[in-house]
């Protein structure tokens, strides 16, 4: 497994990881109808743009993209940086790839925040191992007819 800075040509593979990991990781937390209707095509331009900005790193198994991390300037007024996404194909879970991906994407960033579903215990444990802690800020997201609570985690700052 290797990690490298993403290229816009990786956008389709990143979008595929994004959709497939959501459909597995969030099953039971987000309505099935929402997960089953995620659009690969809608995500490709987003990942092309983020790759051009140098905000995405990919994890590879051979030459196949099996995970990614996206970081950059925070959308939160009280933070400098933000971890927007880190996802791996379900087949890559538990392989040890998430840690080097996180290290690459977070290298040099200070005062980093992220949002995580309150019920996503697996992700919360991972973020806590990286030194993030819940900072007491919450928000609600609506997926279909389901309201989901998210917690903000912070490292540094």
Protein Blocks (a to p, Z undefined) as FASTA:
>chain_A
ZZddddfklmmmmmmmmmmmmmmmmgojacfklmmmpcfklmmmmmmmmmmnopaccdde
hjacfbdcdddddfbfkbfbdcfbdcddfklgonlmmmmmmmmmmgopahiaddddfklm
mlmmmmmmnopacehiacdddehjaccddddddeeZZ
